Structure formats: structure tokens, C-alpha cells
């Protein structure tokens, strides 16, 4: 009995080591047949029990059964481990990726007009100006009368105005979409004490037919200075400094006599081009005494200048845009270039 028990324990220990080293289920299946089959060592030991004395046969049988149970447990444990690994490998091989992968959309950015608007504000703020704003729906008084264009003034024919009916019983043609940002000048003079150094950007409206150089809705920016001792030389120097800050030191400006009802004297200002030519940028002049009075200021004490131009046209010039309508067409192929 002692010999069978010892041999059975040794066989079980060796079998467990071999089972633990099995790398595949097929290899484990072969070991199972080899270690637990009828022709295995344990099978031979079981057959030899008939030669053991009857009084020792029960104990030898129990020892042999315990050894076989240890081997069977080791096979079952290793089989479960290998089966789990095989299952994971099979699932990975058969895995289908059904998730929908969308292309990452390109990041948006500010519109070209907005970029130009903010750049102009930055330049003027750097020159000591503050940014002023006003409503897009204006009164006739702010848009025309206070700017030296009373009812019936021939200068009003320069603007094809979009009038509104506010529905509150207001007289006809007294509420309108502003035709320029100049009403902000009046509002600032009424509300603030001089000295005044402001720049007023904003959207304006006119009954223009859209073409390469005109839009019915466009953007302007105007500068207003009101202080003691302001002269025409201050206006010319400010425009020159602004143009150089925007386009570079190689550019220069010139003023040509013109007429605006809200400035006197008035001028158009042009900028030099690399080819030797000139391009008109906007209008300017000394604030008319009547406009100062409308703003509640004494023209004998205060003087000032104003100038303005189109933000859209500055964007057009800066970036070589041929047609202003491209700026409002919402064509992503165009807008993504800037």
C-alpha cells in the first residue's frame, strides 16, 4: 500500500506540473488522455490494486483516488483558464467595429468683416480713442437734422433711406434705419463732456443695388475728435498716422476738397498705392458749427474733426477681394480662406 500511495502522489505532482505548462487546449486534451486514460500510470496502479493484501487495499485505493482527483482538478482548472484566453482571442478576431466615426469638423473663426472691424478698433484704441456705439434704428433728428441736414435740405438726396413704421403713431419718415454711423457722434456730444476722442463702428443701411462695390447693408467706422484748439492739420496728421498703422509706412495720404453738410471744410482722403496710383478711402472734415450746437457745444469754445470710411471696403483692399458681395454670400469656400 505504501508503495502505491507514494507512486500515486509522485505521479500526481509531476502531472500537475505538466498540466500547468500546457499552452493550448489541444495540448491539454492530449495530456488528459495520457495522464488519466486506462493506459496511464494511474490506470496501471489502479489495476495493480488486485495484488495488494485485502487489509491494505482500501487505504491504497483511497490514496490512488486522491491522486487522480488532484490530476482531474488540475486539468479542469487549466482547461477553464485556456478556454477563457481562447474565447477572448476569438472575440477579438470576430469583433466588428460598428461605431459611426464622423470627420472632425474644421474649427470656425471670425468672419472677415469682423476681423477687420476688430483690427480697426485696436488701431484706434492704440491711438487713444474709445469705442462708442449707437442704435441701428434711429430718429430723423439724429440721422439728419442734428447733422445739419434739416427737412428739405438738398443733401438728403445723397441717401436713399429705409424708413420704418414703428406703429406708435409717429409721423411718417421720422424713424429709419441709420444711413451712416454719424448719429453716434451726436449722441456722444449730447451725453459726454469734451474732450471727446471716439471711434464709432457699426452696420448701416441704404437702398443701394448690390454690385461689386456697393451693398444695401454694409459697415462703417467713424472717428470724432472734439477739443480746444483742434485744427485741420490735426485731422490730416491723424489720417496719415492711421493709414500707416493699417497698411504700412510705405503708404501715404492726400486730401481733396469735397462737400459734406456736417463738416466745413470737407475733404475726401485718398491712399497711395504700390503702383503709384491713389485709392479713395473715405470722407473727412472739421465738424460744422451747427453740428456742435446740435450736440450742445459752443463752437466758439470747442472745435473738432471727423472722418469715416467703409469697413467692408477696407477688408476688400486688405485681402484683395474683387467683389463686396463675396463678403455676404456665406460661401464657405470663400470664407475659409481668411
Secondary structure as GFF3:
##gff-version 3
##sequence-region A 1 338
A	DSSP	alpha_helix	2	21	.	.	.	ID=ss1
A	DSSP	alpha_helix	25	36	.	.	.	ID=ss2
A	DSSP	alpha_helix	41	47	.	.	.	ID=ss3
A	DSSP	three_ten_helix	48	51	.	.	.	ID=ss4
A	DSSP	alpha_helix	54	94	.	.	.	ID=ss5
A	DSSP	alpha_helix	112	126	.	.	.	ID=ss6
A	DSSP	beta_strand	130	131	.	.	.	ID=ss7
A	DSSP	beta_strand	137	139	.	.	.	ID=ss8
A	DSSP	alpha_helix	140	143	.	.	.	ID=ss9
A	DSSP	three_ten_helix	145	147	.	.	.	ID=ss10
A	DSSP	three_ten_helix	154	158	.	.	.	ID=ss11
A	DSSP	beta_strand	175	177	.	.	.	ID=ss12
A	DSSP	alpha_helix	183	191	.	.	.	ID=ss13
A	DSSP	beta_strand	196	205	.	.	.	ID=ss14
A	DSSP	beta_strand	217	227	.	.	.	ID=ss15
A	DSSP	alpha_helix	232	247	.	.	.	ID=ss16
A	DSSP	beta_strand	253	260	.	.	.	ID=ss17
A	DSSP	beta_strand	263	272	.	.	.	ID=ss18
A	DSSP	beta_strand	278	287	.	.	.	ID=ss19
A	DSSP	alpha_helix	289	294	.	.	.	ID=ss20
A	DSSP	beta_strand	303	310	.	.	.	ID=ss21
A	DSSP	alpha_helix	311	319	.	.	.	ID=ss22
A	DSSP	three_ten_helix	324	328	.	.	.	ID=ss23
A	DSSP	alpha_helix	332	335	.	.	.	ID=ss24
###
